[in-house]
């Protein structure tokens, strides 16, 4: 379970970097969305 979470974290970080390259500022929206989803 922990390994899955670490993989998901790495994947989301990588996705964040890629989206930031494509559209700067878009990553912040995703970060807020994931934080809201995790805390819900």
MODELLER restraints for C-alpha pairs under 7 A, 6 or more apart:
rsr = mdl.restraints
at = mdl.atoms
rsr.add(forms.Gaussian(group=physical.xy_distance, feature=features.Distance(at['CA:16:A'], at['CA:27:A']), mean=5.28, stdev=0.5))
rsr.add(forms.Gaussian(group=physical.xy_distance, feature=features.Distance(at['CA:19:A'], at['CA:26:A']), mean=6.41, stdev=0.5))
rsr.add(forms.Gaussian(group=physical.xy_distance, feature=features.Distance(at['CA:19:A'], at['CA:27:A']), mean=5.98, stdev=0.5))
rsr.add(forms.Gaussian(group=physical.xy_distance, feature=features.Distance(at['CA:20:A'], at['CA:26:A']), mean=6.09, stdev=0.5))
rsr.add(forms.Gaussian(group=physical.xy_distance, feature=features.Distance(at['CA:20:A'], at['CA:27:A']), mean=5.44, stdev=0.5))
